[in-house]
Amino acid sequence: MNLNVPTMSEMLAKGETPEILFWVGCAGSFDDRAKKITKALVKILNNCKVNFAVLGAEESCTGDPARRAGNEFTFQMQAMMNIQVLDGYQVKKIVTACPHCFNTLKNEYPELGGNYEVIHHTQLIQDLINTGKLSLEGNQTFKGKKITFHDPCYLGRANDVYEAPRALIERLDAELVEMKRCKTNGLCCGAGGAQMFKEAEKGNKEINLERTEDAIETAANIIATGCPFCNTMMTDGVKNFNKENEIVVMDVAELIANAAEL
């Protein structure tokens, strides 16, 4: 299947305005594993004929890691630059597969003058299913599988988005099994707060291993994530326990794209 990913500048040249801007994010653009999540979401958008575009080379980091690491100056520079580009294209609605980008664009850009409707990709996919644009009828891909969902901090506790990803997993005809620490009581995978980019402080255990143990306890075949950073941390955890042959880590968009056979 050929992926169709128009850029905002191409759309503008044709005199068209997309309904939604897909904010890919650094991980979704550069990380080989996260690129698969980007592709899965594009397949869904193409299949449902969603009128969307990306910024392409005009997209820059939201500044989230800089702000979390304490570099407020860099964050504000990044943000102002991005807001200028977004407003130049008169962007109204943004979808992203990264909760860090989601939180920053939704909650932190308004204080610098950037006001947009921002949704997480699980919310968009849920809407596509609810409005009948995407059908999972008769899908057997994950029948009989146990799936546990790891709540990304910036999606769950920071923005109260708990139901959309779970509603999607339940559409897969699979069994959703919850970890003992989930939803408002979820445990961080260890990558938030710019921790992804530095060595961990001294402790008796890496936090992603602690979280992976929670997932292993559920006896799930699949750990579903809604964040590229969580995906990396949980995958590393599964490898650490030599469980790669028993447990797969997949983004919710990948689960849906597979089930819809896209």
Secondary structure by P-SEA (a helix, b strand, c coil): cbbbbbcaaaaaaacccccccccccccccccaaaaaaaaaaaaaaaaaccccccccccccccaaaaaaacaaaaaaaaaaaaaaaaaaacccbbbbccaaaaaaacccccccccccccccaaaaaaaaaaacccccccccccccbbbbbbbccccccccccccaaaaaaaaccbbbbbccccccccccccccccccccccccccccaaaaaaaaaaaacccccccccaaaaaaaaaaaaaacccccbbbbcaaaaaaaaacc
